[in-house]
Amino acid sequence: MSQVNVEKNTLRQSPAAKTEQSPYLLLFIILVLAAVATWIIPAGKFDHETRNGITFAIKGSLHEVARSGVYPGEIFMAIVQGVIKAAPIIFLILFTGGLLAVIESTGAIATALNSLSRSTKISDTRIIIIFGVIFAILGTTGVVQNSVVAFVPIGLLVARSLGLSPMIGMALVYLTCAAGFNVAVLGPATTGLTQHLAQLPLFSGMLLRGITCLLFVITVMTYLIISVKRARNNGEVRIEQTAQNDESLTITGRHKLILITCAATLIVFMIGTVQLHWATNEMSAMFIILSIMVGMMGRMSGSAIANTFLTGCSQLVKGGFIVGMAGAISVVLQQGNILDPIVGFLSDLMAPVHPAIAAVGMFISAALMHFGISSGSGESALLIPIFSPLGDNLGLTRQVTVQTVLLGEGIVNSISPTSGVLMAALATANISFGKWIKFVAPVVAIWFAICVVTLLIGVAINWGPF
């Protein structure tokens, strides 16, 4: 069974997944309220200037314009316009799902992890470091997002073989993946989308973001190593297992070739992004090429590659189109000419505040909002149209503004009861939400401190390119 199907079945069986509130409903309510607001809030506009192809609002230039309230029928037109406007990033998200489905169908990732889980010669610390590195990379590149649920059983298997609790097994997979995904150095559905909305070059600012990600990962690894040592001191003993000879669980040369090809393609794209200024379209095209290459290496037929790719795309339709739904809110605010007055009001409110404090405040606001909007891409599409000009007026670079949203979303991912992915993973591991919060609280607290320091550094160095 492919990992995509495993994930789908897991989510279907999870009680949390059945009761999860749809983010579409919340965004539609906000959309309707935004349309009502166009008849209440006085309309206005900033004057704008273009510098190096980027549009900036001129501070202090807000002026009143004729009211243009949005009618009920125009609300639904805004949804269509939002989807059309976000088409490039929506298709990038869908193609990401297609690529992941093809990779997972070859069994390369699952087999490699299963081979590791059966090893009896690797120390506790080395296993934690290996899992931390693997899942942090899978998370920060966006390779494993919602599908992390499908890998939780592997973490549980490893923990059981080590004589450790399911909590450690859950953390080996979910928390290490979150450490990478929450910063997302190369995540197309998070960093890529948010930078695209802020008109920043794709994956720019990689150095500081990479350092932040590294600190996140080191925090998790250190915490798990300490937790395992404490468990050993409390009498939890490693179980010696006999080697298994199941050939289906043995990593082959073909699997290694697939993994090496994926890693090499990622490096090529990183070079292309920096040297050739590749962006969303190039990344989408590369995902299609890589899907074909991986499928051929996995001895899949042409039809199987196409069908698996499309099945993977369908798994991320919800995440892709939520970007368009959130974008519809921005369309309504702009049509009603109330986006600039809202930004102007917030700018005046925060004008006496130092830019560093403003950045931390925006970060906390994004974190609190993520409890209500569990979709990171949806929250970015909702906040960036407001935060970008707000940050401009407060003296923040666009890169810092983007990071306030990304870190705000990320810090909440591992503790939000509205996250269907987290709740499904906990249900798979049979761990209560309360026990999980108690376990991860120290990690999240350290992550919070790292986020604040990162933003303060970003403000101090005028983190750019703009």
N, C-alpha and C positions, 0 to 999 in steps of 0.2 A: 504493500500500500504506500502511495506517495505521501510525503510529508504534508502536502496541501490537503489531501483527504484526511490525514490524521488530525490536522488542525481543525478541519471543518467538523469532523465527528466529535472532537473534544468539546468544541464550542457548542455544538448542538446538545450535548449531554450536560453541559454545565448549568446549574441553577442560576448562576450569576448572569450568564449570557441570555437566559430566557427573560429575566426581569430588567435587563439594561434599558435605560431610557434612550430613545433614539436622539442623537444630536441634531438630526434634521428638524425635529419638532421644536427644540429650543431655538435653533437658528431661524425657523419660520416665525416664531413668536417675536423674536427680536426684529425680524424684517418688517412685520406688521407694525410694531411699535415705532420703528424708524419712519415708516410711511406716515403714521399719525403725527409724528414729531415735525414732519415737513409743513404741517398746517399750524403748528404752535410756535416753533422757534423762528425768530426773524431770519430771513435769508441773507447771506452775505458771501463775499469772496475776497481772497487774498490776490494781490498782484503777484505774478510769478516771473522768475528769470531762469534762463537756461545756462548752466555752466558745464562744459565738457559733455554736452548731450543729456545732462541730468536736470530735471525741473525742480526748482526750489521755490517755496513761498517766501515772499519778501516780508520780513518781520515789521509789524506795525502798519501794514498796508490794507488790513481788513476794512472793507467798506460794504455798505448795505446795497442789496439788489432787490429786484422785484420778486415777490413770493411766487414759488412754483411748486405748489403742493402736489404730492403723488397720489393719483386716484387708485382705487382697488384693482382695476384691471392692469394698471401699470406695474403692480407688485409682481405679477406673474411674468410679465415681459422682462422685468429686472432679473428674474431667475434665469431666463434664457440668455440674456445679455451677460450675466455673470459667468455662466458656463462657457459661452463663446469666448469671452475675454480671457478666461483661465485655461483655454484649450491646450496650449503647449505644455503647461505643467501637469494638467490632468492626464494627458497621454503619456507623459514621462512616468507618472505614478502607475498607470496601467501597465506600461511596458516593463516597469520594475517587477510587478507581480508576475508577468509572463516569463521573464528571465529566471526568477526564483523558482518558478514551477518546473521549468526545464532542468535546472541544476538539481533540484531536489528529486526529480524523477529518476535521475541517474544513480541516486543513492550515495553519491560521493561524500557529502557532508555527514549524513547519518552513519555511514559505514566507518568513516574516520573516527567519529566520536565513540561509536560502539567498540571499536578496536581499543581505543584508549581506556574505556570503562572496564574492559576485561583484564587490563594489565595488573599484575600483582607485584611488580618490581619497582613501581614508581612511588616515591614518598608522598605523604599528604601535601607537603608544601609544593612539590613539583606539579602535582595534579591540579592544585588550586591555581598555580601560575599558568599552566597550560590552558585550563578552561578559561581563566581570566583573559588571556591574550586572544584566544580563538573567538570567544563570544563578544569581547570588546570590539574586535575588528569587524565581526559580522554585524554588530549593532551600529557602530559609528559610520559604516558604509551604507547602512540601510538594507543590507542583505537579509537580515533577520529583524522583523518588526513584530507584527501580530503573530507570525508563525513561531515565535519563541515558545508558545504553548506546546507545540509539537515536540520540542526538545526537552521539556521538563522531565518526562519519564526517564530520559538518559541520565539526567542529573540525579534522579531518585535511585536509579540503578547503581550509579557510582557511589552514592552515599551509603547505600545498603551494603555494597561490597566492602566498604571501608569501616563498616560497623558504626556509622554515624546516623544522625536523625534526618528525617525528610526535610527539615528546615534547611540544613546544610545543602542537601541535594537541590532543593528549589533555588537557593541563593547561588549555587555554582553556575546555574544556567541563567535564571531570570535577572539576578542582581548584577552579574558581570556583563550581561548583554545591555542592561539599562545604563551601566556606567559608560558604555560607548554611545548608545543611542541617544542618551539625554544631552550629549554635546553635539553629536552627529557632524563630525568633521567633513564627511563626504556623503551625507544623507540627502538624496534628491527630494524626498517628500517633506523634509523639515527645513534643513539649512538651505537647500537649493530653492525651494518654494519661497521661503521668507526673504532671501536675498533678491530673488527675481521680483517680488512685489515691491521691494525697497529700491529697485533699479541698481543694485550692486552687481559687480562681476561675479559670476558663479564661483562659489567656494573661495572667494577672496578672504583675507584675514586668517589664513589657515594656521599660521604659526602660533598665535596666542590661543586660538581655539584648540589646536592640537595639544598644547601644554595643559590646558584646562581638562581636556579629555584624559590625558595621562594621569593627572592628579586624581581624577574621579576613579580611574581603574586601580591605581595604587591603593587608594583608600579602601576599596572593596576587598582587594587581595589581602591587605594587611589585616583587615577586620576578620576575614574568613580564617586566615592562618591562626590568629589569636583565638577565635572561637573553637577551632578544631583542637588546638592544644589544650584549651580549657576542658573540652569534652574528654580528651584522653586522660587528663588528670582526674576527671570524675569517674573514670572506669570504663569508658566506651572503648572497646578493643576492635582492632581491624580483623576482619574475617578472612582466613586464608581460603582461596578458591582454587579448584582444579581448572586447568586451561580448557577452554572449549574449542572444538574444531569445526564449528559451523562455518562452512566456506562462504555462506551468504553474508556473514558479518566480518569477513576479512577484507581489508582494503587492498585493492589491486593496483597494478600499474596504470590501468585506465582511469581509475579514480584519482590517482595522484596527478595524472596529466590534466584532468579536468580542473582540479583545484589550482594547479600551477598556471594554467591558461587564464583562469578567472583572476588570479592575483596579478599576472602580467598585464592583462587588459586594464585592470584598475590602475596600475602604475602608468600605463600609456595615457589613460584619460587624465590622470593628475598632471602629467607633463603637458598634454594638450591644453588643459585648462589654464596653466600658468604661461606657457610659451605662445600658444596659438589662440588664446581667448575663446576656447570652446565653451559652449553654453548648453541650454536645454535641448535644442534640436540635435546637436552632435551627440549628446549623452543618450538620447532616445534611439538614435541610429545605431550607436555602439551596442546598446542592449539587444537590438534585433540581431546584429551580426554575431554577438557572443552567444545568443540563444541558439542560432544555427550551428555554430562551431561546437558548442557543448553537446547539443543533440546528436550531431554526427559522431563525436567522440564516444558518446554513450550508446552508439549503435541503434539509435532511434530512426524510424522511417521518416520520410518527409511529412507524411500525414500526421504521424505521432508528434513530431516537433510542433507542427502548426496547432494541432488540437490542444496539446499540453500548454503551449504559450497562451492560447486564447482562454483556457480554463484558469490559468494564473492571472490573466488580466481581469477576469470576472470576479476573482476573489478581492480585488482592490477597487472595484467600481464604487463601492460605498465611500471609501476614503478619497477617491478621485473626485467624485461629483459633490462631495461636501465642500470642496474648495470653491466650486462654482456657486453653491448655495450661500456660502459665507460672502463670496464676492458680490452677490446680489444686494447685500446690505450696503456695501460701499456704493453700488450703483444708485440705490435709492437716495442715500445721503447726498450724493453728488448731484443727482437730478433735482432734488429739492433745495440745493444750494445751502445745506445746513452743516455740511462737514467742516467747512472752514470756520464758521462761527463756534462750533463745538471745540475745535482745535484752539481757536483764539481764546475761548473762555478758560480752557485748561492751561494754556500758556500764561495767561494773566494770573491764574490762581497759583501757579508754580514759579512765577517769575522771581520772587525773592529767594528761591531755593537754589543752592549751589548745584551745578550740573551733575556732580557725583551723587548727591542725595537724590536728585531727580531720576537718575539712572536706576538706583536701587529701588526707588519707589515704583517705577515702571515695571521692574523685575518682579516685585512683590505683587503688584496688581495683576500681571500676567499669570503668576502662580495661582492666585486666588481664583481667577477666572477659569483656570484649567480644571478646577473641581467641577465646574458646571458644563464646560465644553471639553469632553474627553478627547476629541480629535485635535491633534497638534496642528495639522494642516488647516483645519477649519478655523482654529483660533488665530493662526497667523494671518489668514485671509481676512479675518474680522478686524484684528488689531493694527496690522501694519499700515493700512491707509490712514489711520488716526495717529498712530505713534510716530510715523515717519515725519510728517510736518511738525508734530509736537516736539519731537527731538530736535529738528532743525531750529525751531524758535527758542529752545532751551539751551542751545549751544552744544548739543550732542552730535557726534558723527552718525551717519546712517549705520555704520558697522556696529557701533555700541547699541544703537536702538534695536537693531536686529537681534543682538545677543541678549538684550533684556527679555525679549519674547521667547527666544529659544531656551534660555536657562529657566525662565519662569515655567514654561511647559515641562521641561525636563525634570525639574526638582520634584514635581508632583506625581510623575508617572508611577513611581514605586510605592505611593502611599494613598492614591486616590480610590475611594470606594466606588466611584462612577466609571472606573476603567474596566471595560469588559475583559480585556486581555489579562490584567492582573487578577481579577476575580476568577477567571477561567483557570489560570495557572494555579491559584490557591486551591481551587476545587479539585484539580488534577492531583495535587500533592496532599490533599486532605488536611490542609492547614487553615486554621481560623484566621480571619482578618485581624482580630485583636492581637493574637500571638505574633503575626507577621509584623505589625506596626511596632510592637515592642522590640522585635529583633532588629529591624532596619533603622530604628530611630537614630542611633548613634551615627550611622553612615549618612543618613539624610542631613543630619545636623552639620556634619563636616562638609558635605557637598554644598550646603547653603553658605557656609563661610567661604568656600572656594569661589562660589558664584559671585559673592559680594566683592571679594578681592579682585577677581577677574574684571569686573565692571569698573572698579575704581582704577585699576591699571589702564583699562581701555580709555577712560576719560582722561587720565593723566598724560597718556602718550598720543592723544588725539587719533585713536585707532581708525584707520582708513581702509581703503584708499580715500574715502570721503564720508 
